[in-house]
Amino acid sequence: MTKLTFGALTILTVIATAAAAMAQDVAAGKTSFNKCLACHAIGEGAKNKVGPELNGLNGRKSGTAEGYNYSDANKNSGITWDEATFKEYIKDPKAKIPGTKMAFAGIKNETEINNLWSFISQFDKDGKIKQ
């Protein structure tokens, strides 16, 4: 019985630790998003700025945020945003979409990129945090 209790406690600890790590990733991603705030908005009430609002980015086709004037490069890129595509793009936007208007050198740190995706991908198209 003791082994069973210890095993259950171990599993619960792992689950709690994973949940805490995920929360830290989102919090760190929110901090990283400060680099994006000059050009992008996210969350309830987000509006296009110099760049498009980023609500509901996961699964959205590039060049389709309503009311934003995209470059032809973005509109014609054929990209549908997902985790892998975002992570490749954010490292070097101009390399992923030559001709993009995005004037950002990119983020090279893998942990920061992962955290940023955790933050951005939690928002649905209405700017609400997914449950």
PyRosetta script that sets phi, psi and omega in degrees:
from pyrosetta import init, pose_from_sequence

init()
pose = pose_from_sequence("MTKLTFGALTILTVIATAAAAMAQDVAAGKTSFNKCLACHAIGEGAKNKVGPELNGLNGRKSGTAEGYNYSDANKNSGITWDEATFKEYIKDPKAKIPGTKMAFAGIKNETEINNLWSFISQFDKDGKIKQ")
pose.set_psi(1, -36.5)
pose.set_omega(1, -179.6)
pose.set_phi(2, -63.3)
pose.set_psi(2, -40.6)
pose.set_omega(2, 178.8)
pose.set_phi(3, -64.1)
pose.set_psi(3, -38.7)
pose.set_omega(3, 179.1)
pose.set_phi(4, -65.3)
pose.set_psi(4, -43.6)
pose.set_omega(4, 178.5)
pose.set_phi(5, -64.4)
pose.set_psi(5, -44.9)
pose.set_omega(5, 178.8)
pose.set_phi(6, -61.5)
pose.set_psi(6, -41.9)
pose.set_omega(6, 179.0)
pose.set_phi(7, -62.8)
pose.set_psi(7, -42.8)
pose.set_omega(7, 178.8)
pose.set_phi(8, -64.6)
pose.set_psi(8, -42.0)
pose.set_omega(8, 178.4)
pose.set_phi(9, -64.5)
pose.set_psi(9, -37.6)
pose.set_omega(9, 178.4)
pose.set_phi(10, -63.4)
pose.set_psi(10, -44.9)
pose.set_omega(10, 179.6)
pose.set_phi(11, -63.2)
pose.set_psi(11, -44.3)
pose.set_omega(11, 178.8)
pose.set_phi(12, -62.7)
pose.set_psi(12, -38.1)
pose.set_omega(12, 178.2)
pose.set_phi(13, -64.5)
pose.set_psi(13, -43.2)
pose.set_omega(13, 179.0)
pose.set_phi(14, -62.1)
pose.set_psi(14, -44.1)
pose.set_omega(14, 179.7)
pose.set_phi(15, -62.9)
pose.set_psi(15, -45.7)
pose.set_omega(15, -179.7)
pose.set_phi(16, -64.2)
pose.set_psi(16, -39.6)
pose.set_omega(16, 179.1)
pose.set_phi(17, -66.2)
pose.set_psi(17, -41.1)
pose.set_omega(17, 178.9)
pose.set_phi(18, -63.9)
pose.set_psi(18, -41.0)
pose.set_omega(18, 178.5)
pose.set_phi(19, -64.7)
pose.set_psi(19, -40.8)
pose.set_omega(19, 178.3)
pose.set_phi(20, -65.6)
pose.set_psi(20, -41.0)
pose.set_omega(20, 178.8)
pose.set_phi(21, -63.0)
pose.set_psi(21, -39.7)
pose.set_omega(21, 179.2)
pose.set_phi(22, -64.2)
pose.set_psi(22, -42.4)
pose.set_omega(22, 178.9)
pose.set_phi(23, -62.4)
pose.set_psi(23, -38.5)
pose.set_omega(23, 177.5)
pose.set_phi(24, -65.8)
pose.set_psi(24, -38.0)
pose.set_omega(24, 178.9)
pose.set_phi(25, -61.9)
pose.set_psi(25, -44.4)
pose.set_omega(25, 179.6)
pose.set_phi(26, -64.6)
pose.set_psi(26, -43.1)
pose.set_omega(26, 179.0)
pose.set_phi(27, -63.2)
pose.set_psi(27, -42.7)
pose.set_omega(27, 178.0)
pose.set_phi(28, -67.2)
pose.set_psi(28, -35.8)
pose.set_omega(28, 177.1)
pose.set_phi(29, -64.9)
pose.set_psi(29, -37.5)
pose.set_omega(29, 177.0)
pose.set_phi(30, -62.8)
pose.set_psi(30, -41.4)
pose.set_omega(30, 177.2)
pose.set_phi(31, -63.5)
pose.set_psi(31, -43.0)
pose.set_omega(31, 178.3)
pose.set_phi(32, -63.5)
pose.set_psi(32, -34.8)
pose.set_omega(32, -179.1)
pose.set_phi(33, -62.3)
pose.set_psi(33, -17.7)
pose.set_omega(33, 176.0)
pose.set_phi(34, -56.7)
pose.set_psi(34, -28.9)
pose.set_omega(34, 176.9)
pose.set_phi(35, -67.0)
pose.set_psi(35, -24.0)
pose.set_omega(35, -175.0)
pose.set_phi(36, -94.0)
pose.set_psi(36, -19.5)
pose.set_omega(36, -171.1)
pose.set_phi(37, -59.2)
pose.set_psi(37, -28.2)
pose.set_omega(37, 179.8)
pose.set_phi(38, -63.0)
pose.set_psi(38, -29.0)
pose.set_omega(38, -175.1)
pose.set_phi(39, -117.0)
pose.set_psi(39, -23.5)
pose.set_omega(39, -173.7)
pose.set_phi(40, -127.3)
pose.set_psi(40, 150.5)
pose.set_omega(40, 173.7)
pose.set_phi(41, -124.2)
pose.set_psi(41, 156.5)
pose.set_omega(41, 178.4)
pose.set_phi(42, -152.3)
pose.set_psi(42, 152.0)
pose.set_omega(42, 179.4)
pose.set_phi(43, 104.2)
pose.set_psi(43, 179.0)
pose.set_omega(43, -178.1)
pose.set_phi(44, -59.9)
pose.set_psi(44, 133.1)
pose.set_omega(44, 179.1)
pose.set_phi(45, 80.9)
pose.set_psi(45, 5.7)
pose.set_omega(45, -178.8)
pose.set_phi(46, -62.2)
pose.set_psi(46, 139.3)
pose.set_omega(46, 178.1)
pose.set_phi(47, -124.6)
pose.set_psi(47, 158.1)
pose.set_omega(47, 174.2)
pose.set_phi(48, -63.7)
pose.set_psi(48, 143.6)
pose.set_omega(48, 175.1)
pose.set_phi(49, -121.9)
pose.set_psi(49, -136.1)
pose.set_omega(49, 172.7)
pose.set_phi(50, -61.4)
pose.set_psi(50, -34.0)
pose.set_omega(50, 174.3)
pose.set_phi(51, -115.9)
pose.set_psi(51, 168.8)
pose.set_omega(51, -178.4)
pose.set_phi(52, -72.2)
pose.set_psi(52, 155.9)
pose.set_omega(52, 171.9)
pose.set_phi(53, -65.9)
pose.set_psi(53, 153.1)
pose.set_omega(53, -170.9)
pose.set_phi(54, -111.7)
pose.set_psi(54, 14.2)
pose.set_omega(54, 177.4)
pose.set_phi(55, -62.1)
pose.set_psi(55, 138.1)
pose.set_omega(55, 177.0)
pose.set_phi(56, 64.4)
pose.set_psi(56, 30.0)
pose.set_omega(56, -177.0)
pose.set_phi(57, -60.8)
pose.set_psi(57, -42.1)
pose.set_omega(57, -178.3)
pose.set_phi(58, -64.1)
pose.set_psi(58, 114.8)
pose.set_omega(58, -179.5)
pose.set_phi(59, 96.2)
pose.set_psi(59, -4.5)
pose.set_omega(59, -179.5)
pose.set_phi(60, -86.2)
pose.set_psi(60, 140.9)
pose.set_omega(60, 175.7)
pose.set_phi(61, -76.2)
pose.set_psi(61, 139.0)
pose.set_omega(61, 178.7)
pose.set_phi(62, -60.2)
pose.set_psi(62, 139.3)
pose.set_omega(62, 176.5)
pose.set_phi(63, 83.8)
pose.set_psi(63, 19.8)
pose.set_omega(63, -174.0)
pose.set_phi(64, -123.4)
pose.set_psi(64, 6.2)
pose.set_omega(64, 177.4)
pose.set_phi(65, -65.8)
pose.set_psi(65, 126.3)
pose.set_omega(65, -174.8)
pose.set_phi(66, -59.3)
pose.set_psi(66, 131.4)
pose.set_omega(66, 174.7)
pose.set_phi(67, 83.5)
pose.set_psi(67, 0.9)
pose.set_omega(67, 179.7)
pose.set_phi(68, -100.6)
pose.set_psi(68, 137.5)
pose.set_omega(68, -179.8)
pose.set_phi(69, -91.4)
pose.set_psi(69, 92.3)
pose.set_omega(69, -177.8)
pose.set_phi(70, -79.6)
pose.set_psi(70, 156.6)
pose.set_omega(70, 169.8)
pose.set_phi(71, -70.0)
pose.set_psi(71, 156.3)
pose.set_omega(71, 174.6)
pose.set_phi(72, -58.8)
pose.set_psi(72, -34.6)
pose.set_omega(72, -179.5)
pose.set_phi(73, -58.9)
pose.set_psi(73, -44.7)
pose.set_omega(73, 179.0)
pose.set_phi(74, -69.4)
pose.set_psi(74, -45.3)
pose.set_omega(74, -177.9)
pose.set_phi(75, -62.1)
pose.set_psi(75, -33.0)
pose.set_omega(75, -175.3)
pose.set_phi(76, -102.5)
pose.set_psi(76, 9.9)
pose.set_omega(76, -175.0)
pose.set_phi(77, -71.0)
pose.set_psi(77, -23.9)
pose.set_omega(77, -177.2)
pose.set_phi(78, 75.4)
pose.set_psi(78, 8.9)
pose.set_omega(78, -176.8)
pose.set_phi(79, -82.7)
pose.set_psi(79, 135.2)
pose.set_omega(79, 164.2)
pose.set_phi(80, -113.2)
pose.set_psi(80, 121.1)
pose.set_omega(80, -173.4)
pose.set_phi(81, -67.4)
pose.set_psi(81, 131.4)
pose.set_omega(81, 171.8)
pose.set_phi(82, -147.4)
pose.set_psi(82, -179.0)
pose.set_omega(82, -174.7)
pose.set_phi(83, -58.3)
pose.set_psi(83, -50.5)
pose.set_omega(83, -176.9)
pose.set_phi(84, -63.2)
pose.set_psi(84, -42.8)
pose.set_omega(84, -178.6)
pose.set_phi(85, -66.3)
pose.set_psi(85, -44.9)
pose.set_omega(85, 178.0)
pose.set_phi(86, -59.0)
pose.set_psi(86, -46.6)
pose.set_omega(86, -176.4)
pose.set_phi(87, -64.0)
pose.set_psi(87, -36.8)
pose.set_omega(87, 175.9)
pose.set_phi(88, -68.8)
pose.set_psi(88, -45.2)
pose.set_omega(88, -177.8)
pose.set_phi(89, -61.9)
pose.set_psi(89, -46.8)
pose.set_omega(89, -171.4)
pose.set_phi(90, -69.2)
pose.set_psi(90, -18.3)
pose.set_omega(90, 176.0)
pose.set_phi(91, -68.6)
pose.set_psi(91, -36.6)
pose.set_omega(91, -178.2)
pose.set_phi(92, -162.0)
pose.set_psi(92, 83.4)
pose.set_omega(92, -174.8)
pose.set_phi(93, -53.8)
pose.set_psi(93, -41.4)
pose.set_omega(93, -177.1)
pose.set_phi(94, -70.5)
pose.set_psi(94, -25.3)
pose.set_omega(94, 176.0)
pose.set_phi(95, -76.0)
pose.set_psi(95, -37.5)
pose.set_omega(95, -178.8)
pose.set_phi(96, -74.5)
pose.set_psi(96, -40.2)
pose.set_omega(96, 178.7)
pose.set_phi(97, -129.5)
pose.set_psi(97, 83.6)
pose.set_omega(97, 177.8)
pose.set_phi(98, -57.1)
pose.set_psi(98, 130.6)
pose.set_omega(98, -179.2)
pose.set_phi(99, 95.9)
pose.set_psi(99, -0.8)
pose.set_omega(99, 177.1)
pose.set_phi(100, -63.3)
pose.set_psi(100, 151.3)
pose.set_omega(100, 176.0)
pose.set_phi(101, -79.9)
pose.set_psi(101, -11.3)
pose.set_omega(101, -175.1)
pose.set_phi(102, -67.2)
pose.set_psi(102, 113.5)
pose.set_omega(102, -179.4)
pose.set_phi(103, -100.2)
pose.set_psi(103, 73.5)
pose.set_omega(103, -178.7)
pose.set_phi(104, -137.6)
pose.set_psi(104, 130.4)
pose.set_omega(104, -176.0)
pose.set_phi(105, -68.1)
pose.set_psi(105, -25.2)
pose.set_omega(105, 179.3)
pose.set_phi(106, 109.7)
pose.set_psi(106, 170.2)
pose.set_omega(106, 176.6)
pose.set_phi(107, -117.9)
pose.set_psi(107, 126.3)
pose.set_omega(107, -175.7)
pose.set_phi(108, -98.9)
pose.set_psi(108, -24.5)
pose.set_omega(108, -175.0)
pose.set_phi(109, -73.8)
pose.set_psi(109, 119.0)
pose.set_omega(109, -176.0)
pose.set_phi(110, -60.6)
pose.set_psi(110, -41.6)
pose.set_omega(110, -179.7)
pose.set_phi(111, -63.4)
pose.set_psi(111, -44.1)
pose.set_omega(111, 178.5)
pose.set_phi(112, -63.1)
pose.set_psi(112, -40.4)
pose.set_omega(112, 177.8)
pose.set_phi(113, -62.0)
pose.set_psi(113, -45.3)
pose.set_omega(113, 178.5)
pose.set_phi(114, -60.6)
pose.set_psi(114, -43.5)
pose.set_omega(114, 179.3)
pose.set_phi(115, -64.6)
pose.set_psi(115, -42.5)
pose.set_omega(115, -180.0)
pose.set_phi(116, -62.6)
pose.set_psi(116, -43.7)
pose.set_omega(116, 177.5)
pose.set_phi(117, -62.4)
pose.set_psi(117, -41.2)
pose.set_omega(117, 178.1)
pose.set_phi(118, -57.5)
pose.set_psi(118, -40.2)
pose.set_omega(118, 179.6)
pose.set_phi(119, -70.1)
pose.set_psi(119, -52.7)
pose.set_omega(119, -175.0)
pose.set_phi(120, -64.3)
pose.set_psi(120, -42.5)
pose.set_omega(120, -172.7)
pose.set_phi(121, -73.6)
pose.set_psi(121, -7.7)
pose.set_omega(121, 179.1)
pose.set_phi(122, -78.5)
pose.set_psi(122, -12.4)
pose.set_omega(122, -176.7)
pose.set_phi(123, -93.8)
pose.set_psi(123, 132.6)
pose.set_omega(123, 174.5)
pose.set_phi(124, -84.2)
pose.set_psi(124, -179.4)
pose.set_omega(124, -174.3)
pose.set_phi(125, -64.5)
pose.set_psi(125, -19.3)
pose.set_omega(125, 178.3)
pose.set_phi(126, -93.4)
pose.set_psi(126, 2.4)
pose.set_omega(126, 179.2)
pose.set_phi(127, 84.2)
pose.set_psi(127, 9.2)
pose.set_omega(127, 177.9)
pose.set_phi(128, -92.0)
pose.set_psi(128, 148.7)
pose.set_omega(128, 177.6)
pose.set_phi(129, -75.9)
pose.set_psi(129, 128.1)
pose.set_omega(129, -179.8)
pose.set_phi(130, -63.9)
pose.set_psi(130, 144.2)
pose.set_omega(130, 179.2)
pose.set_phi(131, -93.8)
pose.dump_pdb("model.pdb")
